[in-house]
Amino acid sequence: MSWISNTFSSSIGRKIVMAVTGLFLCSFLVVHLVGNLQLFKNDGGLAFNAYSEFMSHNTIIRIMEIGLVLGFGFHIYEGLLLATKNKAARGSKYVSDHIEQNSPWHSRNMAVLGSIVLFFLVVHLYNFFGTLRFGTPLVDAQGNENAYALVVDAFHNIFYVVLYVLAQFALLYHLLHGFQSAFQTLGLNHRKYTPVIKLVGVVFSIVVCAGFAAMPIYFYFFK
């Protein structure tokens, strides 16, 4: 088993862990966005509350949440380690300046962007899941916990709306580099297919982040 520990403690191994967990979290973003689009239904929140109830009490989903938490944990841990090692490996100011001139800003600041997203996630989970599971939530007409009411209330707080939108910009730039980089790390890098992967990554990043950012803006200005 030593070869496994040696592999995943190496720089290449850590990058593979980052790539796999990153793509796994991308799939979570899609599922989460599709579910949250129920917020835009003009039904007083019934569809969103039913979705929230299903996600909160389904045994399979609860088990998958453990995998999700582990995915986030590994991704954050390995990301911080890689950022620290990369910073130390840059060496002289000449090398550092050369790297900065030949790479976009967001690719050099993935740890910063990820930290902003992490801070937002902590606030987000506290606001919604903490209130639903440890508070005394209202119920809707179907008897489901009224998560929709929590969303409406949160998205009428200008500070939370600003934080939410800024976090989506940070996530956008994090994904712009991370999506294509993950495929490259896994060896899926080809002269013919790489431009397609980059295009898909850009479209994916914009659509997902714009979808999430639209929610607080919609509720703050139109609900």
The 8 nearest C-alpha neighbors of each residue, nearest first, counted from 0:
[[1, 3, 2, 4, 5, 6, 7, 8],
 [0, 2, 4, 3, 5, 6, 7, 8],
 [3, 1, 5, 0, 4, 6, 7, 8],
 [4, 2, 6, 1, 0, 5, 7, 8],
 [3, 5, 1, 7, 6, 2, 8, 0],
 [6, 4, 2, 8, 3, 7, 1, 9],
 [7, 5, 3, 12, 9, 4, 8, 2],
 [6, 8, 12, 4, 9, 13, 5, 3],
 [7, 9, 5, 6, 4, 12, 13, 10],
 [10, 8, 12, 6, 7, 11, 13, 5],
 [9, 11, 13, 12, 14, 8, 81, 7],
 [12, 10, 14, 13, 9, 15, 7, 6],
 [13, 11, 7, 9, 15, 6, 14, 10],
 [12, 14, 16, 10, 15, 11, 7, 77],
 [13, 15, 17, 11, 12, 16, 18, 10],
 [14, 16, 18, 12, 17, 13, 19, 184],
 [17, 15, 13, 19, 14, 18, 20, 12],
 [16, 18, 14, 15, 74, 20, 19, 21],
 [17, 19, 181, 15, 21, 16, 20, 14],
 [20, 18, 16, 22, 21, 17, 15, 23],
 [21, 19, 23, 17, 70, 22, 18, 74],
 [20, 22, 18, 24, 23, 19, 17, 25],
 [23, 21, 25, 19, 24, 20, 18, 26],
 [24, 22, 20, 26, 25, 21, 19, 27],
 [23, 25, 27, 21, 26, 22, 20, 28],
 [24, 26, 22, 28, 27, 23, 21, 29],
 [27, 25, 29, 23, 24, 28, 30, 22],
 [26, 28, 24, 30, 25, 29, 31, 23],
 [29, 27, 25, 31, 26, 30, 32, 24],
 [28, 30, 32, 26, 27, 31, 33, 25],
 [31, 29, 27, 33, 32, 28, 34, 26],
 [30, 32, 28, 34, 29, 33, 27, 35],
 [31, 33, 35, 29, 34, 30, 28, 36],
 [34, 32, 30, 36, 35, 31, 29, 37],
 [33, 35, 31, 32, 36, 37, 30, 50],
 [36, 34, 32, 37, 33, 38, 31, 47],
 [35, 37, 38, 33, 34, 39, 32, 40],
 [38, 36, 47, 35, 39, 40, 46, 34],
 [39, 37, 36, 40, 47, 35, 44, 147],
 [38, 40, 37, 36, 41, 214, 35, 44],
 [41, 39, 37, 38, 42, 44, 46, 36],
 [40, 42, 43, 39, 44, 38, 45, 37],
 [43, 41, 44, 40, 45, 46, 39, 38],
 [44, 42, 45, 41, 40, 147, 46, 38],
 [43, 45, 147, 47, 42, 46, 48, 38],
 [44, 46, 48, 47, 43, 42, 49, 139],
 [47, 45, 49, 48, 44, 37, 50, 42],
 [46, 48, 37, 50, 44, 49, 45, 38],
 [49, 47, 51, 45, 50, 46, 146, 145],
 [48, 50, 52, 46, 47, 51, 45, 53],
 [49, 51, 47, 53, 48, 52, 54, 46],
 [52, 50, 48, 54, 49, 53, 55, 47],
 [53, 51, 49, 55, 50, 54, 48, 56],
 [52, 54, 50, 51, 55, 56, 57, 49],
 [55, 53, 51, 52, 56, 57, 60, 50],
 [56, 54, 52, 53, 51, 57, 61, 60],
 [55, 57, 53, 54, 52, 58, 61, 60],
 [56, 58, 60, 59, 53, 54, 55, 61],
 [59, 57, 61, 60, 56, 62, 55, 63],
 [60, 58, 62, 61, 57, 63, 64, 56],
 [61, 59, 63, 57, 62, 58, 54, 64],
 [60, 62, 58, 64, 59, 63, 57, 65],
 [63, 61, 59, 64, 60, 65, 58, 66],
 [64, 62, 60, 66, 65, 61, 59, 67],
 [63, 65, 67, 61, 62, 66, 68, 60],
 [66, 64, 68, 63, 67, 62, 69, 61],
 [67, 65, 69, 63, 64, 68, 70, 62],
 [66, 68, 64, 70, 65, 69, 71, 63],
 [67, 69, 71, 65, 70, 66, 72, 64],
 [68, 70, 72, 66, 67, 71, 73, 65],
 [71, 69, 67, 73, 68, 72, 20, 66],
 [70, 72, 74, 68, 69, 73, 75, 67],
 [71, 73, 69, 75, 70, 74, 76, 68],
 [74, 72, 76, 70, 75, 71, 77, 69],
 [73, 75, 71, 17, 77, 72, 76, 20],
 [76, 74, 78, 72, 73, 77, 71, 79],
 [77, 75, 73, 79, 78, 74, 72, 80],
 [76, 78, 80, 74, 79, 75, 73, 81],
 [79, 77, 75, 81, 76, 80, 74, 82],
 [78, 80, 82, 76, 81, 77, 83, 75],
 [81, 79, 77, 83, 78, 82, 84, 76],
 [80, 82, 84, 78, 83, 79, 85, 77],
 [83, 81, 79, 85, 80, 84, 78, 86],
 [82, 84, 80, 86, 81, 85, 79, 87],
 [85, 83, 81, 87, 86, 82, 88, 80],
 [86, 84, 88, 82, 87, 83, 81, 89],
 [85, 87, 83, 84, 88, 89, 82, 90],
 [86, 88, 84, 85, 89, 90, 83, 82],
 [89, 87, 85, 90, 86, 84, 83, 91],
 [90, 88, 86, 95, 87, 94, 85, 91],
 [91, 89, 88, 87, 94, 92, 95, 86],
 [90, 92, 93, 94, 95, 89, 96, 88],
 [91, 93, 95, 94, 96, 90, 89, 97],
 [94, 92, 96, 91, 95, 97, 90, 98],
 [95, 93, 97, 91, 96, 92, 89, 98],
 [94, 96, 92, 98, 97, 93, 89, 99],
 [95, 97, 99, 93, 98, 94, 92, 100],
 [98, 96, 94, 100, 95, 99, 93, 101],
 [99, 97, 95, 101, 100, 96, 102, 94],
 [98, 100, 96, 97, 101, 102, 95, 103],
 [101, 99, 97, 98, 102, 96, 103, 95],
 [102, 100, 98, 99, 97, 103, 96, 104],
 [101, 103, 99, 100, 98, 104, 106, 107],
 [104, 102, 106, 105, 107, 101, 99, 100],
 [103, 105, 107, 106, 108, 102, 99, 109],
 [104, 106, 108, 107, 103, 172, 109, 173],
 [105, 107, 104, 108, 103, 176, 109, 102],
 [108, 106, 104, 105, 109, 103, 102, 99],
 [109, 107, 105, 111, 110, 106, 112, 104],
 [108, 110, 112, 111, 106, 173, 113, 107],
 [109, 111, 113, 108, 112, 114, 82, 79],
 [112, 110, 114, 108, 113, 109, 115, 169],
 [113, 111, 109, 169, 115, 114, 110, 173],
 [112, 114, 110, 116, 111, 115, 109, 117],
 [113, 115, 117, 111, 116, 112, 110, 118],
 [116, 114, 118, 112, 117, 113, 119, 166],
 [115, 117, 119, 113, 114, 166, 118, 120],
 [118, 116, 114, 120, 119, 115, 113, 121],
 [119, 117, 115, 121, 120, 116, 114, 122],
 [118, 120, 116, 122, 117, 121, 123, 115],
 [121, 119, 123, 117, 122, 118, 124, 116],
 [120, 122, 118, 124, 119, 123, 125, 117],
 [123, 121, 125, 119, 120, 124, 126, 118],
 [122, 124, 120, 126, 125, 121, 119, 127],
 [125, 123, 128, 121, 127, 126, 122, 120],
 [124, 126, 129, 122, 123, 127, 128, 121],
 [127, 125, 123, 124, 129, 122, 130, 128],
 [126, 128, 130, 124, 129, 125, 131, 123],
 [129, 127, 131, 124, 130, 132, 125, 126],
 [128, 130, 125, 132, 127, 131, 133, 126],
 [129, 131, 134, 127, 128, 133, 132, 126],
 [132, 130, 128, 129, 134, 133, 136, 127],
 [131, 133, 129, 130, 128, 134, 135, 136],
 [132, 134, 130, 129, 131, 135, 128, 136],
 [135, 133, 130, 131, 136, 132, 129, 128],
 [134, 136, 137, 133, 131, 130, 132, 144],
 [137, 135, 131, 134, 144, 145, 138, 130],
 [136, 138, 145, 144, 135, 139, 148, 146],
 [139, 137, 144, 145, 143, 142, 136, 140],
 [138, 140, 142, 145, 141, 143, 144, 137],
 [139, 141, 142, 138, 143, 45, 145, 43],
 [142, 140, 139, 143, 45, 138, 49, 48],
 [141, 143, 139, 138, 140, 144, 145, 137],
 [144, 142, 138, 139, 141, 145, 48, 52],
 [145, 143, 138, 146, 137, 136, 139, 48],
 [144, 146, 138, 147, 139, 137, 148, 48],
 [145, 147, 149, 148, 48, 144, 150, 51],
 [148, 146, 150, 44, 145, 149, 48, 151],
 [149, 147, 151, 146, 150, 145, 152, 44],
 [150, 148, 146, 152, 147, 151, 153, 127],
 [151, 149, 147, 153, 148, 152, 154, 146],
 [150, 152, 148, 154, 149, 153, 147, 155],
 [151, 153, 149, 150, 155, 154, 148, 156],
 [154, 152, 150, 155, 156, 151, 149, 159],
 [153, 155, 215, 151, 156, 219, 152, 160],
 [154, 156, 219, 153, 152, 157, 151, 218],
 [155, 157, 154, 159, 153, 158, 160, 152],
 [156, 158, 160, 159, 155, 161, 154, 219],
 [159, 157, 161, 160, 156, 162, 163, 155],
 [158, 160, 162, 156, 161, 157, 163, 154],
 [159, 161, 157, 163, 158, 162, 215, 154],
 [160, 162, 158, 164, 159, 163, 165, 157],
 [163, 161, 159, 165, 160, 164, 166, 158],
 [164, 162, 160, 166, 161, 165, 159, 167],
 [163, 165, 167, 212, 161, 166, 162, 160],
 [164, 166, 168, 162, 167, 163, 161, 169],
 [167, 165, 169, 163, 164, 168, 116, 162],
 [166, 168, 170, 164, 208, 169, 165, 171],
 [167, 169, 171, 165, 170, 166, 172, 164],
 [168, 170, 166, 112, 167, 171, 172, 173],
 [169, 171, 167, 173, 168, 172, 174, 166],
 [172, 170, 168, 174, 169, 173, 204, 208],
 [171, 173, 175, 174, 169, 170, 105, 168],
 [172, 174, 170, 171, 175, 176, 109, 177],
 [173, 175, 177, 171, 176, 172, 178, 204],
 [176, 174, 172, 173, 177, 201, 178, 171],
 [175, 177, 174, 106, 178, 173, 180, 179],
 [176, 178, 174, 180, 179, 175, 181, 173],
 [179, 177, 174, 181, 180, 200, 176, 175],
 [180, 178, 181, 182, 197, 177, 176, 200],
 [179, 181, 177, 183, 178, 182, 176, 184],
 [182, 180, 18, 184, 178, 183, 179, 177],
 [183, 181, 187, 185, 179, 184, 180, 186],
 [182, 184, 180, 188, 186, 187, 185, 181],
 [185, 183, 181, 186, 182, 180, 15, 18],
 [184, 186, 182, 183, 187, 181, 15, 18],
 [185, 187, 183, 184, 188, 182, 189, 181],
 [188, 186, 182, 183, 185, 189, 184, 193],
 [187, 189, 183, 186, 193, 182, 190, 192],
 [190, 188, 192, 191, 193, 187, 186, 194],
 [189, 191, 193, 192, 188, 194, 195, 187],
 [190, 192, 189, 193, 194, 195, 188, 196],
 [193, 191, 195, 189, 194, 190, 196, 188],
 [192, 194, 196, 195, 189, 188, 190, 191],
 [195, 193, 197, 196, 192, 198, 191, 190],
 [196, 194, 198, 192, 193, 197, 199, 191],
 [197, 195, 193, 199, 198, 194, 200, 179],
 [196, 198, 200, 194, 195, 199, 179, 193],
 [199, 197, 195, 201, 200, 196, 194, 202],
 [198, 200, 196, 202, 197, 201, 203, 195],
 [201, 199, 197, 203, 198, 202, 178, 204],
 [200, 202, 198, 204, 203, 199, 175, 205],
 [203, 201, 199, 205, 204, 200, 206, 198],
 [202, 204, 200, 206, 201, 205, 199, 207],
 [205, 203, 201, 171, 207, 202, 206, 174],
 [204, 206, 202, 208, 203, 207, 209, 201],
 [205, 207, 209, 203, 208, 204, 210, 202],
 [208, 206, 210, 204, 209, 205, 203, 211],
 [207, 209, 211, 167, 210, 205, 206, 171],
 [210, 208, 212, 206, 211, 207, 205, 213],
 [211, 209, 207, 213, 208, 212, 206, 214],
 [210, 212, 208, 213, 209, 214, 207, 32],
 [213, 211, 209, 164, 214, 210, 208, 167],
 [214, 212, 216, 210, 211, 217, 215, 209],
 [213, 215, 217, 216, 212, 211, 218, 210],
 [216, 214, 154, 218, 217, 160, 213, 219],
 [215, 217, 213, 219, 214, 218, 220, 212],
 [218, 216, 214, 221, 215, 220, 219, 213],
 [217, 219, 222, 215, 221, 216, 220, 154],
 [218, 220, 155, 216, 154, 217, 215, 221],
 [221, 219, 217, 218, 216, 222, 155, 215],
 [220, 222, 218, 217, 219, 216, 215, 155],
 [221, 218, 220, 219, 217, 151, 155, 154]]
